[in-house]
Amino acid sequence: MDATQEVKSRLDIADIVQEYIPMKPAGAGSFKGLCPFHKENSPSFFANRPRQSWHCFGCDEGGDVIDFVQRMEGMEFREALELLASKAGVTLPTYAPQDRSQKQRLFEINAMAARWFRNQLLKNPLADHARSYAEQRGIDLLTGDLWQIGFAPADWDALLIALKNEGADEKELILAGLASPRQSGSGVYSRFRDRLMFTIMNRHGNIVGFTGRLLSEHAKEAKYVNTPETPVYKKGEILYGLEKAKGDIKRHDLAVIVEGNMDAITSHRHDVSNVVASSGTALTESQLGLLKRYTTNLAFAFDTDAGGTAAAKRGVDLARRVGFTIRMVLLPEGAGKDPDDIIRKDVALWKEAIAQAPEYTTWLYRLAFRQFGGHDPQSKKEIAKTLLPEFAEIQDPIERDGWIVRLSEDLGVSPTAIRDSLKKVPRDQSRHTSESSSYTKKSDSPDAAAMKKTKETALRESLMAILYIKPELRELAESNAGTYTPAPDEIAAESSYLAILADRDIEDRSDAALTRECERAARELRLYHKKRHAEDLESRMRDAERTGDAELIRKLTSEFQKLS
């Protein structure tokens, strides 16, 4: 048995698929769920244990467990095999360094850098200020090891020398985002200097980049420096901490989104582990696509300053458009400026804030009154300016009017004044257009592929599925379908697909019902072919008449009469 087959034999496709999407039993050894590869409202995606295969009847895609992981993760075959091998406990054969993918090489270089940064924080005599800062932020030895937090010395090339000694060259260091070319002369220099280093991983735990936090309060450089875009690091496709949080996100059916890396680290350190960080930006389509593999429920816990509120609103708008349920964690007033502050003071406040998190409109309402007060005409105007655009997007007139009445009471103004102001608010048309993002627009409809199938194909597949589970009905099929009956070798070649099709459509039918269905499908298949053949003959006869080909007309007429 080769390594690929060994990996597949040790894994169960239903278990692997259910790491990504919820599935329910459907037939003898099959499970069904919503397809992750196209938008649909009813399940058409099936995974079959006996055949260890999957198929979606909506988009007509299918394959084995490696095909599935390749599609889900956007991986090459080798990458998907390596990921599954690690799950199966299989050691893959070694292969020549030149065969390694560029991505794999960058993962290796980033891992070497992470180990070096970590060692510098622990042992470098010049890292006392970094160790002191880490201690102040609650980063103990275990937390530092788990999150691979390190230190980049002020030296311009110490890291690069260390990595070159381990086999990396300058081109690779630049490609990984660890080095930059010198502006004058030749050579490169370290991108990160005198910074506390936060290691960034993708959801599989591969190191893809770093965030460096400035340690000198007097330096004029940016407070945070990130790895630039590389073949393995694209900021809009990474959520900090997802590799550690994804299990608890799925378990709680909720992802808590914070802004900063320390917010996520501190929350995990206090056993609230379904938390990831957006690194201070609004969520992107790609990030939402990652999260939707584990949950459709999000709770935003952004800072209450202007920047945090704006980032939260942008992320919420996109998340609601692609089907997430949104709650907003209202940080206790006076308890701290961000989750990190609050958790280190009292983790119970953090847990309660998540548990009591209101839906978005309620959060925005409370936040507006917290920010502006509403005690004078100008503050009332600011509150209305904040809330009315949100009210304008509420589709249900009763819900919308309820908010209008509540706002009029809390501001001490008439409902008429609120309604008049609301009429002047332009509606955000992007919320009401069909979902046009690349994240959702992956097929024209849930049944796009199925609709493209001809009646002949549907009848033929139905008959093949019956003969797959009831081969003793072949004689009946042949007596009704004649030469159009699918051959045994054709059925054998399509066995994985037919097993899933049978689970979906006919597995639970009685023998008598299957016999009737076999006869019906075979008879209709034969009639369909005769009809198509007759239509083809009529078309060819018309062409022959136009060209005056008497011999061809005679031949086609005779064939048509025999068919009739």
N, C-alpha and C positions, 0 to 999 in steps of 0.2 A: 504494500500500500504506500503510495507516495505521500508527501507531506500535505498536499492540498486535500486529498481524500481523507487523510487522518484527521485534519482539522474539521472537515465537514462531518465526519462520523462521530466526533466527540461533542458536537453542538446540536442543539435542537432549533430549527428555524423559527418555530413559534415563540420560543423563549427570547431569541435575538430580536425578532420583530417587535415583541412586546416591550422591549427596552426603549422603543421609539414611539409606538402608538398603542392605545388601548385596543384589545381584541377580545371577542366573545366566541364561545364554542359555536360551530356551525357545521354539523354533520359528523361523519366518522373520521375523526382526526383532523378536521379543519377548524380554523378560527377566522373570523371576519372582523373588519374594522374599516374606518374611513381611510381612503388611500392617501398616503403622504406625498404622492407625486402629482396629484391634480386636485382641484377643489371640487368637493362633492358633499351632498347633504345626507345621503343614505349610503351605507357600507357596500362597497363593491370590491374590496381588497380581501383576498383570501390567502392564508398560509396553511399548507397541508403537511402534517407530521409524517404520515407514512411515506410520502414521496419526497419530503424535505424540499419543497418548492413553494413558490408564491406566484400569484397572478391577480391582476386587477382587471375586472371586466368593464371598467369605465374607460381607462386609458389604454387597455390592451397591452400592458407591460407585464413581464414575468421573468422568472429565473430561479437561481438557487440562492443560498445564504450569502455567498460572496457577491453575486450580482446586486443583491439588496443593499449590502453595506456600501458597495461602490456608489450606487445611486444616492443613498442617504447622505453619505459623507463627502461626495465629490472626490473620491479617491481613485487612484490607479489600482490595477489588480493586485500588485505586490503589496501596496499599502493596506488594502482591505484584508488581504490574507494575513499580514503581520498583526493587524489589530485582532482578528479572530483567533489567530494562533495564541496570542497572549491570554485570551479568554479560555481557550481550550487546554492550555498548559502544554502546547506542542512547541518544540524547538525546531525552527525551520533550518534547512541546510544553509551553510554560509555561502556567500557569493562574492564575487570580485568587487573591490571598491569602486571600479569604474562603472559597475552596474547599479550602484546606488542612485536613487533619484536625487535631484537637486534639493527637494524638500527634506529628504531624510538627512542629507549632509548638513543642512542648516539646523535641523533639530539637534544633531550631534554637537555642532559648534556652540549653539546656545546653551546646551547642557554643560559643556566644558566651562563656558563663561559663568554660568550660575554657580557651579561648584567653586570656581575661583573667587567670585564675589563673596560667597558665604564664608569661605576660609579667611578672607581678608577681614570680615566683620568680627570673626571669632578670635583671630590671632595677631593681626597686624598691630604693632605698637602705636601706629599713627591713627588708629581707628577709635581712640577713647571717646571722642566727641560723638561718633556714630553710635557706639555702644550705649552711651549715656542717653542719647535721643531715643534709641530703640527701647530702652528700659522705661523712659518717661511715657512712651506710648503703649506700654503694656506688652511689648514683644519679648516674651521670655524665650528660653532655649528651645522648648518644644515647638512653640509657635514659629520661631525663626526657621527651624528645620522643616516643619511641615509646609510652610509657604515659601521656603528658600529665599529668605530675605538676607541681603548681603550689603557689601560696602565697596564702592569704587573709589580708590585713593585718588589724590589730586594729581598723581603722576600722569604724564601724557601718553606713555606707551607701556606701562608695566603689564597691563592685561594683554596687550598685543604680543609682547615678547613671550608671555606664558603660553598663549594659545599657539603661537608659531612653533614653540617647542613641542607641542602636542600634535603638530602636523598640519595646522591650518595655514593657508597662505593669505596674502593681503587682499586678493580679489574676493575670497570667501568672507573675510572679515568685513569688507565693505558691503557685500551682498547681504550679510546677516544684520547689518545696521549697527555693528559694534565699533566700526572705525569709519573715519572720514578722510578723504585725500587732503594732503596739505595744500594750502592755497598757493604757496610758493615753494618751488623745489619738488623733489620726489618724496615718496613715502606717505605714511598715514599716521593719524593720531587717534587716541581713544575718544569716543563720543561722550562717554560718561566719566566725570571726574568730580571727586569730593561729594559724592551723593550716596544716600541710602538707597539700595537697589531692591525694587519689588519685581519678582519674577512673574512673567505673564505666560500662562499656558493655554492651549486650546482645550476643548472639552475632553480630549483623550489623555490629557496630561503631558503632551509634548510641549517643550518650552519653545515659544515662538518670539519672545521679545522681553523688553524690560521697561520699567518706569523708574527714573532716577529722581529722588527728592533732594533738592539742594539743602545742604547742612549749614552753610554759612549765611547768616542773616544779613550780612553786609554786601554780599556779592550782587552784581548787577545782572546776572544771568537769570533766565527763566526759572521759576521755582520748581517746575516739573519738566523733565525732558523724557520723551518716549522714543522707543525704537521707531525709525521711519517705516513707511510701507515697504515690505519685502515680500518675496514669494510665499512666505509662511505667516507673515503678520499683516493683516489688514484690520485696522482698528474697528471698522464698522461691522466686522464679522466675529469679534471676540467679546466675551463677557468675563470680566475678572472673577475668578473663583468658581466658574461653572463646573469645572472638572471635579470639584469637591462638593458642590451643592446639588448636582443633578439628581442624585438618589433621593435626597430629602425633599426636593421640589416635587418629584413625582409622588412621593409618599404623602406629603401634605396637600398635594394638588394646588400648590400656590408658590409662586416665585416672588420674593421680596427684592425690589430693585433699589439699591442705594447708589449714591454718587461716587464716593471715594473708596480707594483700596482699603484704607484703615477702617472704614465703616464695616466693610465685609469681613475683614480679618477679625475685628473685635467681636462681631456678632457670632461668628463661628467659634471663637474661643470661649464664648459663654453659651454654647450649645443651641444657638438658634442658627441652624445650618442651611436653611433653604433660601439663602441670601447671596446675591451676586451684585457686582458693581458695574455701572455703566461708564465709569471713569469720567464723570462730569459732563457727558454729552447726552443728547436725546437719543432714544433707541432707534435703531435702523431696521429696515425690513429684514436684513440678514439675521440680526440678533433676535428679532421676534420669531423668525423662522426656527432658530435654535430652541428658543423657549417653548414653542408650540409642540415640540416633540415630547415635552414633559408635563405641560399644563396649559390651560387656557385662562388661568386666573393670575392676575398680576396685582401686586401691592407696591406702589411707589412710595419711597421714603426719602425724598429729596430735601435738601436744605431749604429753609423758609426765606432765604434771601432772594433778591430779584432774579439772579442767575439760576438758582435752583428751581424756582417756580416756573421760569420760562422753559427750562429744559424738561421739566415734568409735563408741562402742557403740550409741548411738541411730541413727546413720546406717547402721551395719552391719546392724542388725536389719531396717530398712526395705528396704535394698538387697537383702538376701538374699531377702526375701519377694517381691520383684518380679523375681527372676531373675538378679541379678548374681553373678559369681564375685568373691570378696573376698580380697584379700591385705592384709597390714598391714606397713608399712615400720617396722622396728625401728631407731630412731635410735641410732647408736653411743654407748655409755655414755661420758660424759665429754667427748664431742666438741662438745656444745652443747645448748642447751635447745630449739632448734627448727631446722627446715631452713635458715632464713636463716643462723643461726650456723654450722652445719656446712658449708654450701656455700662460704661465704666463707673458711673455714679450709682446706677440702680438698674440691673438687667430686667427686673420685674416691670419697670416702666416701659421698657422696650417691648417686652412680650405683650403687655396689655395694649400698647399702642397698635401693634399688629392685629391683635384679636379684635379690637374695637374699630379698626380702620373703616371709615365710611366710604360709600361710593363717591365718584368723582365730583358730582355737582354739589353734594353736601360738603365735601372737603373745600371746594373752591369758595363756597358761601362762607364757611367759618373763617377761612384764611382772609377773605376780603374784609370782614369785620375786625379781625385781629390786626390787620395791617393799617386800616384807615379809621377805625373807631365808629364812625357814623354819627358823631355828636354835633356836627356843624354842616352847613350847606355844601361846602367844598368836599368834605370827606364823604358825604352822602352821594355826591356826584361821582366820586372816584369808585365807590362801591358799585354803583349802578353801571358805570363804564366797564368794570371788571365782569359783572355777572350777566348783563343783558345779552352779550353775544352767545353765552352758553345757553341761556333760556331760549334764544331764537332757534337753536338746533334741536330742541326737544320736540319730538314728533307728536307725542300724545297731548292733545289740547287740555285734558283734565290735569295731567301732571304739570304742564307748563303754567296753567292758571293757578295751581296750588303754590308754585314758587312765586308767582307774581303777588299773590295775596300775602304770603309770608314776608316777602321783601317790603311790601308797602307798610305792613305792621311794624317791622323792625326799624325801618327808616322814618316812620311817622309821616308818610306821604300817602296820597290817595292811590288806589289801584289804577285809576284812570291815568294818572300821571305816568305810572310805570308802563302801562300798555301803550300810551302815546309814544313814549321813548323807545319802546321795543319795536314799534313799526318802522323806526328810522334806522334800525340796525341791519346792515347787509348780512345775508346768510352766506355761510361758507359752502359754496356749491360742491367743493371737493368731497364733503362728507356724504353727499347724496348721489353722486355719480356711481355707476357700477364699479366694483372694485377693480381698479385698473393697474395696480402695482404688479411688478414682476413676481412678487411673492405669492399672489393669489391667482394671477392670470396664467395658468398653466394648461388650460384646456377650455374649449368653447362652452362645454357643459359637462356635468358629471357623467353623462353617457355618450360623450363625443365619439369615442372609438366604436362603441356598440352600435350607434346609429349608422356608422359607415359600413357595417357589415351587411352583405346582401342576404336576402331571404334564403338563397341556396346555402350560404355559409352557415347561417343559423340552424337550418334544418339538418345539414350534414353534421355539424358539431353535436347537436342533440342526439342524433342517431348513433354517432360514434361513442358518446358518453354512455348510452344505454348498453351498447355492445361491449364496452369496456368492463362494466360491472356485471353484465349478463351475456357472456359470449354464446350461451346456449340459444339465444334468440336470433342468431345469424341466419338460420334457414328461413325464419319468418321474414326477416328484413329483405333477404334476397328475392323471396317470392313476391314482394310488394315493390321493391325499388329496382329489382333487376340488376343491370350492370352498374347502376349508380351506387350500390351498396359499398361503403368504405372497406378497403382491404385490411386484413389482420395486421400486416406490417405497417400500414398507415396509422392504425390505432396504436400500435406499440410505440411508434415514433412520437406520438403525441400524448403518451400515457400520463405524464406529470400534469399537463394542462387538463386532460380529461378527468383525472381524479378529483381535481378541484371543482371542475364544472359539475361533475356528478354530485359532489357534496352540496353544491349550491342549489341544484335544481331537482335531483331525482333520488337521492340516497334514501330518503325516508318513505318512498312510495312502495306499495305492496307489489307482489309479483304480478298480480292481475293488472294493476294499473300500469306497470312497466311494459307488459305485453301489449296493452292497448296503445300506449304511447309509441312503442316501437313500430307497430303497424301503421299508426297515423303518420309519424315522421317519415317512414320509408315511402308510403304512398304519396305524400305531399312532395317529397323530394323528386320522385319519378315524374309527377305531374308538372312540377316546376320546370324540370329539364325539358319535357315535351313542349311546354309553352314557350320556353326560351328558344328551342330549336325551330318551332313553327314561326316565331317572329323573325328569326334569322333567315329562314327560307323565303318568307314573304318579302323581306327587304332585298334579298338577292334576285328574286323573280322580277321585282320592279326595276332593278338595275338592268337585268337582261332585256326586259321589254324596251327600255329606253335606248339600248344599243342595237336592238333587233336581232339578238342572238337566239334563233329559233331552237337550235339543238340544246342549248343550255336551259331554255324555258321548258322544253319537254322533259328534260332530266329532273329539273327542280320540281315540276308539277307532279311527276310520278313519285318523287320522294315525299312530297307534302301529303299526297293521298295515302301513302303507306303509313305515315305518321298519324294521320287522322284515324 
